[in-house]
């Protein structure tokens, strides 16, 4: 993974000092709440319902074991002993004090971490495929380009005061695990016929109040143009994006107003000035960053086929975990393991300091000291030798991190909701738990197959409800919490936005509604047809009828 | 009292910013006119060398770039401190249209915006008061090395560092 140069480290250290000075001025009364808000947001600090919330950047979801231990330590010293994995692959702390944040940032800087631009109207953490670099279906490792983009977007002189937040995702595999179609900019990295890395750029996707699927604005762009092309898009957005209404300020609204061809014309005209200028990447720079992501030395592993077969026969729980949570690795003898945080009764994405330390230890013991965070709010160990899977599974089970539900209904994506967030209309965590409790039969869940259930507590869509196969959105009706249900959304290769069933439901009705939807699916599905496919085939009407019948 | 920072020092402001258009014969010396008023003044205004122009953040200077670039002073209005349009506009005037005169930001300017303004080519900004002016000057030096090319760094860090390494400079 990427290690800081002296230049990188100095930038982070000076940023900490800068933020410390900003905090001091605020506490001394030299900055108003409104002024300081903009400054703290650019350093990941929200003022929440109960306490400040600090969002630490985990660039493209990659952590070292050392960094994860540092996060565990911070959660012990400045928080209540836990952290929360977010849908942007970051880590949030819900209980630090405003005064302590500069010290937390200084601690983070000692392990090459920061909270820069994890909130606010600026370019946010760059995200990617949580299996990047190890996935069997990967054409190009996107991480070097993520890192180059991270550096370029850090305190950009022009683009730190945008009309609205700006999210960039890169994906380099056959499957789109980075949801590139629902980002302000989605970049698909691939290898062209000549064997060169090239980018396809999508613009104007996004969730929130007006969900939209991004459109292709450029295909086959040579890698050296990455930053100048980004600059062209961002400059057009910064100059012409709406600032009069924050709900119409994302680039998707500009793309709609200009039309995609219109926006492309403006971007290309701007790029004509920048193309081949000093911002053009050099081969040496690409090579320098790529060297940080060179594959580790994978050892020849003893054949584990017999061992795994025997253990799978002996333990249905291990068998289910192998089936759902272990993915194919590009190196023979290795696997990618997802450690689910979605144990019933635990808020999705919440992890304790003890769990963080344990995962760090496993990353060292069963891998090359590296951990990933996926946008589905789970931990990933990217390099586990097949023969060590049974041992890892036992240890993960003891830590409550071996729920074998990856990709299944109970592996839901969920924002912190009204329990923590001051923006939320409704709570999301108790609802997630109620659904997990209703559907806790492993065989039933497995028979249902892949179902993405996403819950957001409000229109801001941090829980990505629009792209859940089943999406649930918290809404406020005259001060009471209600939930709107949609079906047919998808974040993957053929992204789509869910269709709303109809009027919203009370919280206690939602498990019955979900049960009704699943009953219709079981009745209507053809053989092993996936849920999403079934919804697309028969439409939402049969589901709607049963849902409202069940809600009584 | 509004305080002008120029070339990273507090300076006396000897220009007059005119909010509204003024009839040509009555334009005082060293006046900063709204863009529309300056355009209306035609050749008579363009001939004057003691006149500046101010632009709104959403202005498109492209059509008049050459004439604007010849002026001694251009000012850009920042209507709200989190409104970054002026940064792009300033950067364009400095780096694309070759404006070499005083580039000034005025309006709702937080001291913490000063580093961004400075890097986008502004050499003057009007702060709310003397304390804010000094905070702005201090803020500009807070971070000594940035990644991107800008008006103050013609090369991005990756080119600068590679060149320094090749030349054996620490």
Interface residues (C-beta under 8 A of the other chain):
Chain A: X5 X7 X10 X11 X14 X15 X17 X18 X21 X22 X25 X30 X31 X35 X38 X39 X121 X151 X152 X154 X155 X156 X157 X158 X159 X160 X161 X162 X227 X235 X238 X239 X240 X243 X273 X278 X279 X281 X282 X284 X285 X288
Chain B: X58 X81 X82 X83 X84 X85 X87 X88 X89 X91 X96 X110 X112 X113 X116 X119 X120 X131 X135 X139 X142 X143 X144 X145 X146 X147 X148 X149 X150 X151 X154 X155 X156 X157 X158 X159 X161 X162
